[in-house]
Amino acid sequence: MSETEAIPPFKAIVEGKELTQVPDDLFIPPDALEVLLDSFSGPLDLLLYLIRKQNIDILNIPMTSITRQYLHYIQLMEAKRMELAADYLLMAAMLAEIKSKMLLPIMPKQEETEEDPRMALVKRLQAYEQMKQAALLLDSIARQERDNFSIQFEPEIIETIKSYPEVALQDLIHAMQAVIQQEERLVHHQIEREILSVRERMNHILTQLQQQKVVLFTSLYSLEEGRMGLVVSLLAILELARQSLVTITQTHAFAPIYLQAA
């Protein structure tokens, strides 16, 4: 049965009573042999199970009918499930053997020593079920070259040939000397940023205001001083204004800033 096929519902008739649930300790294969008798209708596996549990008297089982249905089952199954058909052949043979022993008269001396033939069936069925469960377990385990396949791969070995340039020792010496001379010609320059003082810039502004009545703020620093000169000049005029030494004038926002001596 493939994985996509649905499992058919279980149904059996035992002495006129319908049975719709498989016993927990019984395994019935998907293509089980179904037998139809007067007192039983269902898989042969279940019939053997009930005989083992002594729920059905084996003397009431017509072996001729089971044999005929088994032969018909063989024709239907053909060769696709012959291992299952062989299992049922063994079961049918066991039933026939046990029933024949049950029908034979028992001598008085043998009553105490002879074993019930149904007990032999129970033992053989237990061993058979153990082997069947073990076979199912082994079949569920992944097999090499059936479920898993190994890959044969041999990496290609590429031999690399190292080639070195033909250079004379004297040429290497000259090249090394040229590198040393070039290193000696390199001059390292260290640039130090000029430190601007707010106090010195305040004195510079007061000096300019002594020479001019009005000084434009942008004239207090140079482009070379960059942002640092702008910040120092701004801090200087704010400090002078706080000390009431200069007056800052601006007509509107973003207009030029003028300074006058207070």
KOLVODO-342808 format. One record per residue (C-alpha): x, y, z; residue in one letter; residue number from 1. Coordinates in nm, 2 decimals. Layout:
<pts>
+--------+--------+--------+-----+-----+
!      x !      y !      z ! res !   n !
+--------+--------+--------+-----+-----+
!      X !      Y !      Z !   a ! NUM !
...
+--------+--------+--------+-----+-----+
</pts>
This chain:
<pts>
+--------+--------+--------+-----+-----+
!      x !      y !      z ! res !   n !
+--------+--------+--------+-----+-----+
!   0.00 !   0.00 !   0.00 !   m !   1 !
!   0.14 !   0.34 !  -0.10 !   s !   2 !
!   0.15 !   0.63 !   0.14 !   e !   3 !
!  -0.12 !   0.81 !  -0.05 !   t !   4 !
!  -0.37 !   0.53 !  -0.02 !   e !   5 !
!  -0.62 !   0.54 !   0.26 !   a !   6 !
!  -0.63 !   0.26 !   0.51 !   i !   7 !
!  -0.96 !   0.07 !   0.47 !   p !   8 !
!  -1.18 !   0.05 !   0.78 !   p !   9 !
!  -1.16 !  -0.27 !   0.98 !   f !  10 !
!  -1.47 !  -0.49 !   1.01 !   k !  11 !
!  -1.52 !  -0.85 !   1.12 !   a !  12 !
!  -1.81 !  -1.08 !   1.22 !   i !  13 !
!  -1.74 !  -1.32 !   1.51 !   v !  14 !
!  -2.03 !  -1.56 !   1.59 !   e !  15 !
!  -2.28 !  -1.30 !   1.47 !   g !  16 !
!  -2.12 !  -1.01 !   1.65 !   k !  17 !
!  -1.96 !  -0.73 !   1.46 !   e !  18 !
!  -1.61 !  -0.63 !   1.55 !   l !  19 !
!  -1.48 !  -0.30 !   1.43 !   t !  20 !
!  -1.16 !  -0.25 !   1.63 !   q !  21 !
!  -0.83 !  -0.44 !   1.59 !   v !  22 !
!  -0.69 !  -0.58 !   1.92 !   p !  23 !
!  -0.40 !  -0.39 !   2.05 !   d !  24 !
!  -0.16 !  -0.69 !   2.05 !   d !  25 !
!  -0.25 !  -0.79 !   1.69 !   l !  26 !
!  -0.10 !  -0.67 !   1.36 !   f !  27 !
!  -0.31 !  -0.72 !   1.04 !   i !  28 !
!  -0.12 !  -0.65 !   0.71 !   p !  29 !
!  -0.30 !  -0.42 !   0.45 !   p !  30 !
!  -0.36 !  -0.71 !   0.20 !   d !  31 !
!  -0.47 !  -0.96 !   0.46 !   a !  32 !
!  -0.65 !  -1.28 !   0.36 !   l !  33 !
!  -1.02 !  -1.23 !   0.42 !   e !  34 !
!  -1.21 !  -1.55 !   0.50 !   v !  35 !
!  -1.59 !  -1.59 !   0.50 !   l !  36 !
!  -1.73 !  -1.86 !   0.73 !   l !  37 !
!  -2.06 !  -1.93 !   0.90 !   d !  38 !
!  -1.92 !  -1.83 !   1.25 !   s !  39 !
!  -1.65 !  -1.59 !   1.13 !   f !  40 !
!  -1.60 !  -1.33 !   0.87 !   s !  41 !
!  -1.28 !  -1.12 !   0.86 !   g !  42 !
!  -0.90 !  -1.15 !   0.83 !   p !  43 !
!  -0.73 !  -1.49 !   0.88 !   l !  44 !
!  -0.49 !  -1.32 !   1.12 !   d !  45 !
!  -0.79 !  -1.23 !   1.35 !   l !  46 !
!  -0.92 !  -1.59 !   1.33 !   l !  47 !
!  -0.59 !  -1.73 !   1.45 !   l !  48 !
!  -0.58 !  -1.47 !   1.72 !   y !  49 !
!  -0.93 !  -1.56 !   1.85 !   l !  50 !
!  -0.84 !  -1.93 !   1.84 !   i !  51 !
!  -0.53 !  -1.86 !   2.04 !   r !  52 !
!  -0.73 !  -1.67 !   2.29 !   k !  53 !
!  -0.98 !  -1.96 !   2.30 !   q !  54 !
!  -1.27 !  -1.73 !   2.19 !   n !  55 !
!  -1.35 !  -1.96 !   1.90 !   i !  56 !
!  -1.36 !  -2.34 !   1.90 !   d !  57 !
!  -1.13 !  -2.47 !   1.63 !   i !  58 !
!  -1.36 !  -2.77 !   1.58 !   l !  59 !
!  -1.62 !  -2.53 !   1.44 !   n !  60 !
!  -1.39 !  -2.40 !   1.17 !   i !  61 !
!  -1.44 !  -2.56 !   0.83 !   p !  62 !
!  -1.09 !  -2.62 !   0.69 !   m !  63 !
!  -1.22 !  -2.70 !   0.34 !   t !  64 !
!  -1.37 !  -2.35 !   0.31 !   s !  65 !
!  -1.06 !  -2.18 !   0.43 !   i !  66 !
!  -0.84 !  -2.38 !   0.19 !   t !  67 !
!  -1.07 !  -2.29 !  -0.10 !   r !  68 !
!  -1.06 !  -1.92 !  -0.01 !   q !  69 !
!  -0.69 !  -1.93 !   0.03 !   y !  70 !
!  -0.64 !  -2.07 !  -0.32 !   l !  71 !
!  -0.86 !  -1.79 !  -0.46 !   h !  72 !
!  -0.65 !  -1.54 !  -0.26 !   y !  73 !
!  -0.33 !  -1.68 !  -0.42 !   i !  74 !
!  -0.48 !  -1.62 !  -0.77 !   q !  75 !
!  -0.57 !  -1.26 !  -0.69 !   l !  76 !
!  -0.24 !  -1.17 !  -0.53 !   m !  77 !
!  -0.03 !  -1.33 !  -0.81 !   e !  78 !
!   0.33 !  -1.26 !  -0.75 !   a !  79 !
!   0.32 !  -0.91 !  -0.59 !   k !  80 !
!   0.28 !  -1.03 !  -0.23 !   r !  81 !
!   0.39 !  -1.39 !  -0.24 !   m !  82 !
!   0.57 !  -1.36 !   0.10 !   e !  83 !
!   0.23 !  -1.27 !   0.26 !   l !  84 !
!   0.06 !  -1.56 !   0.08 !   a !  85 !
!   0.33 !  -1.79 !   0.21 !   a !  86 !
!   0.25 !  -1.67 !   0.56 !   d !  87 !
!  -0.11 !  -1.76 !   0.52 !   y !  88 !
!  -0.03 !  -2.10 !   0.37 !   l !  89 !
!   0.16 !  -2.17 !   0.70 !   l !  90 !
!  -0.14 !  -2.05 !   0.90 !   m !  91 !
!  -0.38 !  -2.27 !   0.71 !   a !  92 !
!  -0.16 !  -2.57 !   0.74 !   a !  93 !
!  -0.13 !  -2.52 !   1.12 !   m !  94 !
!  -0.51 !  -2.50 !   1.15 !   l !  95 !
!  -0.55 !  -2.81 !   0.95 !   a !  96 !
!  -0.30 !  -3.00 !   1.16 !   e !  97 !
!  -0.45 !  -2.89 !   1.49 !   i !  98 !
!  -0.80 !  -2.97 !   1.38 !   k !  99 !
!  -0.70 !  -3.31 !   1.26 !   s ! 100 !
!  -0.54 !  -3.38 !   1.60 !   k ! 101 !
!  -0.85 !  -3.25 !   1.78 !   m ! 102 !
!  -1.07 !  -3.49 !   1.58 !   l ! 103 !
!  -0.86 !  -3.80 !   1.65 !   l ! 104 !
!  -0.98 !  -4.00 !   1.95 !   p ! 105 !
!  -0.76 !  -3.98 !   2.26 !   i ! 106 !
!  -0.67 !  -4.31 !   2.43 !   m ! 107 !
!  -0.73 !  -4.31 !   2.81 !   p ! 108 !
!  -0.36 !  -4.35 !   2.88 !   k ! 109 !
!  -0.27 !  -4.05 !   2.66 !   q ! 110 !
!  -0.51 !  -3.81 !   2.82 !   e ! 111 !
!  -0.26 !  -3.72 !   3.10 !   e ! 112 !
!   0.05 !  -3.70 !   2.88 !   t ! 113 !
!  -0.07 !  -3.56 !   2.55 !   e ! 114 !
!  -0.05 !  -3.18 !   2.51 !   e ! 115 !
!  -0.35 !  -2.99 !   2.38 !   d ! 116 !
!  -0.27 !  -2.92 !   2.01 !   p ! 117 !
!  -0.41 !  -2.57 !   2.04 !   r ! 118 !
!  -0.13 !  -2.49 !   2.28 !   m ! 119 !
!   0.12 !  -2.58 !   2.01 !   a ! 120 !
!  -0.06 !  -2.33 !   1.78 !   l ! 121 !
!  -0.04 !  -2.06 !   2.05 !   v ! 122 !
!   0.34 !  -2.11 !   2.08 !   k ! 123 !
!   0.40 !  -2.12 !   1.71 !   r ! 124 !
!   0.18 !  -1.81 !   1.65 !   l ! 125 !
!   0.36 !  -1.62 !   1.93 !   q ! 126 !
!   0.69 !  -1.70 !   1.76 !   a ! 127 !
!   0.55 !  -1.61 !   1.42 !   y ! 128 !
!   0.42 !  -1.27 !   1.54 !   e ! 129 !
!   0.76 !  -1.19 !   1.71 !   q ! 130 !
!   0.94 !  -1.27 !   1.38 !   m ! 131 !
!   0.68 !  -1.06 !   1.18 !   k ! 132 !
!   0.72 !  -0.76 !   1.41 !   q ! 133 !
!   1.10 !  -0.79 !   1.40 !   a ! 134 !
!   1.08 !  -0.80 !   1.02 !   a ! 135 !
!   0.86 !  -0.49 !   1.01 !   l ! 136 !
!   1.10 !  -0.31 !   1.24 !   l ! 137 !
!   1.40 !  -0.40 !   1.03 !   l ! 138 !
!   1.22 !  -0.29 !   0.71 !   d ! 139 !
!   1.14 !   0.05 !   0.86 !   s ! 140 !
!   1.52 !   0.11 !   0.92 !   i ! 141 !
!   1.68 !   0.30 !   0.63 !   a ! 142 !
!   1.89 !   0.08 !   0.42 !   r ! 143 !
!   2.20 !   0.17 !   0.22 !   q ! 144 !
!   2.15 !   0.17 !  -0.15 !   e ! 145 !
!   1.77 !   0.14 !  -0.10 !   r ! 146 !
!   1.69 !   0.46 !   0.10 !   d ! 147 !
!   2.03 !   0.62 !   0.12 !   n ! 148 !
!   2.28 !   0.63 !  -0.16 !   f ! 149 !
!   2.65 !   0.71 !  -0.13 !   s ! 150 !
!   2.82 !   0.94 !  -0.37 !   i ! 151 !
!   3.15 !   0.83 !  -0.52 !   q ! 152 !
!   3.36 !   1.14 !  -0.58 !   f ! 153 !
!   3.73 !   1.17 !  -0.63 !   e ! 154 !
!   3.85 !   1.53 !  -0.64 !   p ! 155 !
!   4.08 !   1.61 !  -0.93 !   e ! 156 !
!   4.44 !   1.67 !  -0.81 !   i ! 157 !
!   4.59 !   1.97 !  -0.99 !   i ! 158 !
!   4.97 !   1.99 !  -0.96 !   e ! 159 !
!   5.10 !   2.35 !  -0.94 !   t ! 160 !
!   5.44 !   2.43 !  -1.07 !   i ! 161 !
!   5.61 !   2.71 !  -0.89 !   k ! 162 !
!   5.83 !   2.93 !  -1.11 !   s ! 163 !
!   6.07 !   3.18 !  -0.97 !   y ! 164 !
!   6.21 !   3.47 !  -1.18 !   p ! 165 !
!   6.57 !   3.45 !  -1.28 !   e ! 166 !
!   6.73 !   3.73 !  -1.09 !   v ! 167 !
!   7.10 !   3.77 !  -1.02 !   a ! 168 !
!   7.22 !   3.83 !  -0.67 !   l ! 169 !
!   7.37 !   4.17 !  -0.77 !   q ! 170 !
!   7.03 !   4.29 !  -0.90 !   d ! 171 !
!   6.87 !   4.21 !  -0.56 !   l ! 172 !
!   7.14 !   4.41 !  -0.38 !   i ! 173 !
!   7.09 !   4.71 !  -0.60 !   h ! 174 !
!   6.71 !   4.69 !  -0.55 !   a ! 175 !
!   6.76 !   4.68 !  -0.17 !   m ! 176 !
!   6.99 !   4.97 !  -0.18 !   q ! 177 !
!   6.73 !   5.18 !  -0.38 !   a ! 178 !
!   6.46 !   5.10 !  -0.12 !   v ! 179 !
!   6.69 !   5.21 !   0.17 !   i ! 180 !
!   6.78 !   5.53 !  -0.01 !   q ! 181 !
!   6.42 !   5.61 !  -0.08 !   q ! 182 !
!   6.33 !   5.56 !   0.29 !   e ! 183 !
!   6.61 !   5.80 !   0.39 !   e ! 184 !
!   6.47 !   6.07 !   0.16 !   r ! 185 !
!   6.13 !   6.07 !   0.32 !   l ! 186 !
!   6.08 !   6.37 !   0.55 !   v ! 187 !
!   5.81 !   6.34 !   0.82 !   h ! 188 !
!   5.62 !   6.66 !   0.87 !   h ! 189 !
!   5.43 !   6.73 !   1.19 !   q ! 190 !
!   5.17 !   7.00 !   1.18 !   i ! 191 !
!   5.07 !   7.16 !   1.51 !   e ! 192 !
!   4.75 !   7.35 !   1.54 !   r ! 193 !
!   4.78 !   7.71 !   1.65 !   e ! 194 !
!   4.63 !   7.75 !   2.00 !   i ! 195 !
!   4.39 !   8.05 !   2.00 !   l ! 196 !
!   4.32 !   8.23 !   2.33 !   s ! 197 !
!   3.99 !   8.40 !   2.41 !   v ! 198 !
!   4.18 !   8.64 !   2.64 !   r ! 199 !
!   4.42 !   8.74 !   2.36 !   e ! 200 !
!   4.13 !   8.78 !   2.12 !   r ! 201 !
!   3.95 !   9.01 !   2.37 !   m ! 202 !
!   4.26 !   9.23 !   2.39 !   n ! 203 !
!   4.29 !   9.24 !   2.01 !   h ! 204 !
!   3.92 !   9.35 !   1.98 !   i ! 205 !
!   3.97 !   9.63 !   2.24 !   l ! 206 !
!   4.28 !   9.75 !   2.05 !   t ! 207 !
!   4.09 !   9.76 !   1.72 !   q ! 208 !
!   3.80 !   9.96 !   1.89 !   l ! 209 !
!   4.05 !  10.22 !   2.01 !   q ! 210 !
!   4.15 !  10.27 !   1.65 !   q ! 211 !
!   3.81 !  10.25 !   1.50 !   q ! 212 !
!   3.47 !  10.34 !   1.64 !   k ! 213 !
!   3.29 !  10.06 !   1.47 !   v ! 214 !
!   3.43 !   9.71 !   1.39 !   v ! 215 !
!   3.26 !   9.44 !   1.18 !   l ! 216 !
!   3.25 !   9.10 !   1.35 !   f ! 217 !
!   3.38 !   8.91 !   1.05 !   t ! 218 !
!   3.70 !   9.12 !   1.05 !   s ! 219 !
!   3.79 !   8.98 !   1.39 !   l ! 220 !
!   3.92 !   8.64 !   1.25 !   y ! 221 !
!   4.08 !   8.52 !   0.93 !   s ! 222 !
!   4.00 !   8.24 !   0.69 !   l ! 223 !
!   4.32 !   8.06 !   0.79 !   e ! 224 !
!   4.19 !   8.04 !   1.15 !   e ! 225 !
!   3.88 !   7.86 !   1.02 !   g ! 226 !
!   3.60 !   7.76 !   1.26 !   r ! 227 !
!   3.83 !   7.78 !   1.56 !   m ! 228 !
!   3.89 !   8.15 !   1.49 !   g ! 229 !
!   3.51 !   8.21 !   1.45 !   l ! 230 !
!   3.43 !   8.04 !   1.79 !   v ! 231 !
!   3.71 !   8.22 !   1.98 !   v ! 232 !
!   3.60 !   8.56 !   1.84 !   s ! 233 !
!   3.24 !   8.49 !   1.93 !   l ! 234 !
!   3.33 !   8.39 !   2.28 !   l ! 235 !
!   3.55 !   8.70 !   2.31 !   a ! 236 !
!   3.28 !   8.95 !   2.21 !   i ! 237 !
!   3.03 !   8.78 !   2.44 !   l ! 238 !
!   3.27 !   8.81 !   2.74 !   e ! 239 !
!   3.34 !   9.18 !   2.65 !   l ! 240 !
!   2.96 !   9.24 !   2.63 !   a ! 241 !
!   2.91 !   9.07 !   2.97 !   r ! 242 !
!   3.18 !   9.30 !   3.12 !   q ! 243 !
!   3.00 !   9.60 !   2.96 !   s ! 244 !
!   3.32 !   9.69 !   2.76 !   l ! 245 !
!   3.16 !   9.67 !   2.41 !   v ! 246 !
!   2.81 !   9.71 !   2.25 !   t ! 247 !
!   2.69 !   9.46 !   2.00 !   i ! 248 !
!   2.45 !   9.58 !   1.73 !   t ! 249 !
!   2.25 !   9.38 !   1.47 !   q ! 250 !
!   1.96 !   9.53 !   1.28 !   t ! 251 !
!   1.78 !   9.21 !   1.21 !   h ! 252 !
!   1.83 !   8.83 !   1.20 !   a ! 253 !
!   2.13 !   8.72 !   0.99 !   f ! 254 !
!   2.24 !   9.08 !   0.94 !   a ! 255 !
!   2.60 !   9.19 !   0.99 !   p ! 256 !
!   2.72 !   9.22 !   1.35 !   i ! 257 !
!   2.89 !   9.55 !   1.46 !   y ! 258 !
!   3.09 !   9.62 !   1.77 !   l ! 259 !
!   3.14 !   9.96 !   1.94 !   q ! 260 !
!   3.33 !  10.05 !   2.25 !   a ! 261 !
!   3.09 !  10.10 !   2.55 !   a ! 262 !
+--------+--------+--------+-----+-----+
</pts>
